[in-house]
Amino acid sequence: MSAFSEVALEKKLSELSNSQQSVQTLSLWLIHHRKHSKTIVTVWIQELKKAKVSRKLTFLYLANDVIQNSKRKGPEFTKDFAPVIVDAFKHVASASDEGSKKHLERVFSIWQERAVYENDLLDQLKEVLQGGKKPKKRPYEEIKVKEDDYPCPSSPADSPQTVEIIKALQELENAASGDAAVRKRISSLPLEVQDASLLDRITDKESGERLSRMVDDACLLLADYNGRLAAEIDDRKQLTRTLTDFLRTQKEILTEKEQKLEVRKLLPFFNFYCFIFTVFVLQNAPQPLSLVPAVFVDFKW
C-alpha cells in the first residue's frame, strides 16, 4: 500500500470511477490508513462537493463500503463519518435525479437494516430522502381501520408481493455464488499469490514487480467477488423476509376465507330454524292473526 497523504487521497478520489472494482480498491486503501480517518473524512466531504454531479453518488458508495468493511477493525470511520453524512446525503440528493435517489434509498435501507447508525441519525437521513418533510402524525381518534381499506386478495397471484418474489428468484439465478467462471479464475490463481512461503523464490526486482502485479490483480478479483457475495447475502435476506411476510399474509387470508365459508354453510340451517320459530310464535300468539299470512298460520308440524 502506498503512503498516505492528503495530496495522494485527493488524487485517488479524482480518479475514482463508478465501477465496483474502483470503489473497493480505494476502500481497501482507506481502511488500511484508518488511523487518518478524520483527515480522510474531511477531504472526502470537500471533494464530494467539488465533484461533478455524475460522480457524487460514487462518493457515497465509497463511504458505504468503508463504513461497513472497517467495522470489524475499529469504529473510527463509522464515528468520523457521522457528523458529515447527513450533509453529504442532502448535498447528493439535491443534485440527483429520481434514478439516483433510488440508489440513495438503497444505501439508506442497508444502513437501517444493519443498524449502522443510531435511530436519530437514520431518522435525519430518512427526512432528507423524503425531501425534508416529516411524516404527519394523526391523533389516535382519527385512525380508523375499515375492512374495505385492506381488501383480501382472492388468490396469491393478486398480491403485489408475488411479482417481487418471482423477480427476486429470477435475479438470484445469476447470483455470485453460481458464477462458475469467476470461481474457476480464483481457484486458478498462481501458487505464488496463495502461499507466502514462496516469496523466497523472488530473486530480482523484475520477478518482485511481476509478483506484485499478480497480487494486485488477485486482490481486485477477490474484492469484486466478495462484494458481489455480500450483495447476494443481502438479497437473500431480503427475499427471506419477503417470503415470511407473504406466507403469513396468505395464512391470514386462508383463515378468514375458511371462517366465512363456515358461516355460509350454517346460514341455511339458521334461516330454517328462524322460519320454524316464527311459525311457532305466530300459531301460539294470543292476538288475532287476521293480518298474518296463511302459510304461517296453517303450517302443520
TIRO-923846 format. One line per 5 residues: number of its first residue (from 1); their letters; for each residue x negated, y, z of C-alpha. Coordinates in pm, 1 decimal. Layout:
<nodes>
NUM	A	X/Y/Z  ...
</nodes>
This chain:
<nodes>
1	MSAFS	0.0/0.0/0.0  -128.0/345.8/-89.8  -192.9/601.6/184.8  90.8/826.5/298.3  105.2/1197.9/231.1
6	EVALE	385.1/1444.6/159.6  246.2/1500.2/-189.3  244.5/1125.1/-256.8  601.7/1095.4/-126.7  724.8/1383.8/-342.8
11	KKLSE	562.7/1222.2/-646.4  723.8/885.0/-574.6  1064.7/1047.2/-521.8  1030.7/1234.3/-850.5  962.5/901.2/-1024.9
16	LSNSQ	1249.9/720.2/-853.1  1494.2/568.1/-1102.1  1840.2/419.0/-1060.0  1717.2/60.7/-1104.6  1734.3/-173.0/-807.7
21	QSVQT	1367.4/-257.8/-854.2  1262.1/106.6/-832.0  1472.2/168.7/-520.6  1349.4/-143.1/-339.5  984.0/-82.6/-428.9
26	LSLWL	989.5/269.6/-284.0  1193.0/146.6/13.7  922.9/-108.2/99.1  658.6/165.5/79.4  858.3/395.0/310.3
31	IHHRK	921.0/119.0/563.5  550.4/39.2/562.7  487.2/403.2/658.1  773.8/420.2/912.1  552.4/598.4/1166.8
36	HSKTI	600.3/903.0/941.6  979.9/861.2/941.4  1057.4/1219.1/1049.6  844.5/1364.5/770.3  988.0/1116.7/521.1
41	VTVWI	1347.3/1214.6/605.1  1263.3/1587.7/586.5  1104.3/1551.4/242.2  1384.8/1318.4/129.6  1664.3/1568.7/202.4
46	QELKK	1465.5/1851.3/39.2  1402.2/1651.4/-277.6  1762.9/1527.6/-283.4  1893.8/1883.7/-300.5  1646.2/1971.1/-577.3
51	AKVSR	1718.5/1659.2/-784.9  1935.0/1657.2/-1095.2  2297.9/1562.9/-1045.2  2246.4/1231.3/-1225.1  1974.9/1130.6/-972.7
56	KLTFL	2131.3/1241.2/-643.2  2322.5/917.9/-585.3  1997.9/721.5/-623.3  1854.4/907.0/-322.7  2141.5/776.6/-111.3
61	YLAND	2082.2/423.9/-243.2  1723.8/462.9/-126.8  1833.2/585.2/219.2  2075.5/292.4/244.5  1804.1/39.5/158.7
66	VIQNS	1554.9/194.5/401.8  1803.6/222.3/690.0  1926.8/-135.3/659.4  1596.9/-309.5/590.3  1397.5/-120.0/852.8
71	KRKGP	1627.0/-204.0/1145.5  1453.5/-531.7/1227.4  1120.2/-346.0/1253.8  1245.7/-49.1/1454.5  1520.2/214.5/1483.8
76	EFTKD	1310.8/505.8/1354.5  1482.6/557.2/1020.0  1835.5/494.7/1147.8  1777.7/757.0/1415.4  1598.8/1013.7/1196.5
81	FAPVI	1843.8/993.7/905.2  2143.2/1050.6/1138.5  2110.8/1433.8/1170.2  2097.3/1486.6/791.5  2305.9/1204.8/646.2
86	VDAFK	2642.2/1385.7/673.4  2497.0/1690.3/497.4  2347.9/1458.1/233.3  2683.8/1286.4/174.1  2856.3/1624.4/149.1
91	HVASA	2596.0/1752.0/-98.0  2616.2/1441.7/-321.5  2997.6/1425.2/-303.5  3033.6/1789.5/-407.8  2823.1/1727.5/-718.0
96	SDEGS	2970.3/1388.1/-810.6  3248.2/1277.1/-1041.2  3513.4/1023.3/-942.2  3299.2/730.2/-1053.4  3005.2/836.6/-837.7
101	KKHLE	3233.1/896.5/-539.5  3340.4/533.6/-557.1  2974.4/433.7/-519.3  2951.3/666.7/-220.1  3254.9/497.3/-70.0
106	RVFSI	3086.2/160.4/-122.1  2779.8/274.1/74.4  3007.2/407.3/347.9  3208.9/84.0/366.5  2888.3/-119.5/408.7
111	WQERA	2774.6/104.6/694.3  3117.5/80.6/852.0  3130.8/-299.9/825.1  2781.4/-339.8/969.2  2825.1/-65.6/1231.3
116	VYEND	2505.6/103.6/1111.2  2606.3/423.7/1292.2  2836.9/520.9/1578.9  3205.0/581.4/1506.2  3173.1/960.4/1548.0
121	LLDQL	2921.7/986.1/1264.7  3116.0/738.2/1049.2  3429.5/948.9/1100.3  3240.7/1255.3/975.8  3127.8/1065.2/665.8
126	KEVLQ	3484.0/947.2/604.3  3608.6/1304.2/632.1  3353.2/1410.8/368.7  3473.1/1137.5/132.4  3834.2/1247.9/186.9
131	GGKKP	3746.3/1599.4/78.0  3725.2/1745.6/426.8  4087.3/1662.4/505.0  4155.6/1494.4/833.7  4442.0/1246.6/824.1
136	KKRPY	4753.4/1390.7/987.5  4883.3/1204.1/1287.4  5260.6/1172.8/1315.1  5438.8/1167.3/1650.3  5536.1/824.2/1766.8
141	EEIKV	5906.7/912.8/1733.7  5865.2/978.8/1361.6  5713.4/641.8/1290.0  5998.6/412.8/1187.5  5938.3/83.8/1019.0
146	KEDDY	6206.8/-14.9/773.8  6241.7/-358.8/624.3  6260.1/-212.3/272.9  5927.0/-32.9/323.6  5744.3/-366.0/327.0
151	PCPSS	5917.0/-590.7/76.3  5803.1/-950.2/85.6  5669.4/-1077.3/-244.5  5869.4/-1367.0/-382.1  5555.7/-1557.0/-471.4
156	PADSP	5177.6/-1533.7/-414.8  5136.9/-1412.4/-772.7  5331.2/-1094.9/-683.5  5068.0/-990.4/-428.0  4801.8/-735.9/-536.9
161	QTVEI	4550.9/-940.7/-335.7  4586.4/-1228.6/-579.7  4426.5/-1029.1/-861.9  4144.7/-915.1/-630.4  4073.4/-1271.9/-518.4
166	IKALQ	4064.9/-1406.9/-873.5  3833.9/-1124.9/-982.8  3601.3/-1179.6/-684.6  3582.2/-1554.5/-752.5  3502.1/-1491.3/-1118.3
171	ELENA	3224.4/-1246.6/-1026.0  3070.9/-1499.8/-785.3  3033.8/-1744.9/-1073.2  2737.4/-1529.5/-1185.2  2603.2/-1465.4/-834.4
176	ASGDA	2233.2/-1453.6/-748.4  2233.8/-1791.2/-571.9  2328.8/-1954.3/-902.2  2067.4/-1775.3/-1112.5  1858.7/-2074.2/-1216.7
181	AVRKR	1629.0/-1866.8/-1438.3  1510.7/-1640.0/-1155.4  1477.7/-1931.4/-912.4  1257.9/-2107.0/-1167.1  1040.3/-1794.2/-1205.0
186	ISSLP	997.6/-1776.0/-827.6  908.3/-2144.4/-799.0  657.5/-2099.2/-1082.2  462.7/-1817.8/-916.0  85.1/-1884.2/-914.5
191	LEVQD	-59.5/-2055.1/-607.5  -285.8/-1755.1/-552.3  23.3/-1546.5/-478.9  171.1/-1801.5/-239.2  -135.1/-1917.3/-44.2
196	ASLLD	-350.8/-1655.9/133.5  -628.9/-1910.5/185.2  -702.5/-1896.2/-187.1  -820.8/-1535.0/-155.2  -1168.5/-1681.0/-114.1
201	RITDK	-1164.8/-1752.8/-485.7  -1190.5/-1382.2/-562.7  -1546.0/-1331.3/-676.2  -1540.1/-994.4/-850.8  -1342.2/-673.3/-889.5
206	ESGER	-1170.4/-786.7/-1206.7  -1026.5/-1102.4/-1050.2  -921.9/-899.9/-744.9  -735.1/-646.9/-959.2  -571.0/-926.7/-1157.1
211	LSRMV	-450.5/-1091.4/-836.1  -326.8/-754.6/-706.8  -113.9/-709.6/-1019.1  22.2/-1063.0/-980.8  114.9/-994.9/-617.0
216	DDACL	283.7/-666.1/-710.4  488.8/-839.4/-981.4  583.4/-1116.5/-739.1  688.6/-862.9/-473.9  910.4/-682.0/-722.1
221	LLADY	1067.7/-1007.9/-836.2  1134.3/-1122.0/-478.9  1259.5/-780.0/-365.6  1504.4/-768.1/-654.7  1627.3/-1124.1/-589.2
226	NGRLA	1657.4/-1062.9/-214.9  1862.5/-751.0/-286.6  2095.0/-948.1/-512.5  2130.2/-1222.1/-249.9  2211.8/-963.2/18.2
231	AEIDD	2478.1/-814.4/-210.3  2617.6/-1162.4/-273.1  2641.5/-1226.5/101.5  2836.2/-901.7/143.0  3068.7/-1001.0/-143.0
236	RKQLT	3127.3/-1346.2/4.7  3202.2/-1199.3/348.5  3449.5/-956.8/193.1  3611.7/-1240.6/-1.8  3640.5/-1446.1/318.3
241	RTLTD	3819.3/-1157.9/491.2  4048.9/-1109.5/191.8  4133.2/-1480.3/179.3  4203.7/-1484.3/553.0  4440.1/-1186.6/521.6
246	FLRTQ	4603.3/-1341.7/215.8  4667.5/-1676.1/389.0  4806.6/-1503.6/697.0  5040.7/-1293.0/482.6  5162.7/-1595.3/288.6
251	KEILT	5227.8/-1788.0/611.4  5431.9/-1497.1/745.7  5629.5/-1480.3/419.4  5687.0/-1856.5/428.1  5811.4/-1842.9/788.0
256	EKEQK	6050.5/-1559.0/706.0  6184.6/-1740.0/398.5  6236.8/-2060.1/598.0  6427.7/-1870.4/866.3  6652.7/-1707.2/604.0
261	LEVRK	6711.0/-2046.4/442.8  6819.9/-2196.3/774.4  7066.4/-1910.5/825.3  7211.0/-1964.4/479.1  7252.6/-2336.4/545.0
266	LLPFF	7451.0/-2262.8/862.0  7665.1/-1988.7/707.0  7931.9/-2220.5/551.4  7978.0/-2400.8/885.7  8005.1/-2068.9/1065.2
271	NFYCF	8271.0/-1946.5/820.4  8467.7/-2270.7/857.1  8469.6/-2251.9/1236.8  8575.6/-1887.9/1218.5  8868.2/-1988.9/997.0
276	IFTVF	8976.6/-2265.7/1237.2  8950.6/-2035.6/1535.1  9156.2/-1766.7/1360.2  9433.5/-2014.4/1275.6  9439.5/-2144.4/1631.8
281	VLQNA	9469.0/-1794.7/1776.4  9744.0/-1693.5/1537.0  9952.0/-2005.4/1597.8  9935.3/-1956.3/1971.2  9984.3/-1583.6/1974.0
286	PQPLS	10289.4/-1462.5/2182.0  10375.5/-1170.2/1946.9  10586.2/-1206.1/1629.3  10394.0/-1337.7/1333.0  10603.7/-1187.6/1054.9
291	LVPAV	10304.4/-997.5/917.2  10068.4/-1292.5/930.7  10011.6/-1479.1/604.7  10199.5/-1809.1/594.6  9883.3/-2000.5/512.4
296	FVDFK	9762.8/-1937.3/871.5  10098.7/-1993.1/1047.7  10194.5/-2310.9/865.2  9846.3/-2462.7/881.1  9875.4/-2827.2/1005.3
301	W	9599.2/-2967.1/1230.5
</nodes>
